[in-house]
Amino acid sequence: GPVGLDKMLVDEVGDVTVTNDGATILKLLEVEHPAAKVLCELAQLQDEEVGDGTTSVVIIAAELLRAADELIKQKIHPTTIINGYKLACKESVKFIQDNLSVSATELGKNCLVNVAQTSMSSKIIGSDKDFFSNIVVQCCELVRFTNTRGESKVPHQDHQRTEGSR
């Protein structure tokens, strides 16, 4: 639900599962509809890659599918819809980068700790988020350097997922 309440699921054998985790709920459902199966797989992939946000990603994807279905009913070709979604994604990323992103150097330590806490407030770390968020900010401050253009940078490595890795 919208306030993160636990749900109780009972299967045909009588086994009971109590959870508020969207991925767990979707995993336990017996889904037959092809589009619904895709949404369940999307939730599982989101859970494997990020560990949180499964319900949000399913809601967004379901709304995109609903809107696409309406466009198809208006005789708009699926390729045109896909191209439109790709363009919208590209423009959204550009807008976020240009208007909504802020350099970490412009933020104070308290703001960075809050960002780290929000990122870690999922089921993985939960109650220890205060401890770990301070460690993350301290580590970033320790490795921060200034490049030849005078920009403050934190070294990072782009990780590409390989078969079998997490």
Secondary structure, DSSP 4 states (H G I P E B T S, - for coil): -TT---EEEE-TT--EEEE--HHHHHHHS---SHHHHHHHHHHHHHHHHTSS-HHHHHHHHHHHHHHHHHHHHTT--HHHHHHHHHHHHHHHHHHIIIII---GGGS-HHHHHHHHHHHT-STTTGGGHHHHHHHHHHHHHHH-EE-TTS-EE---------TT--
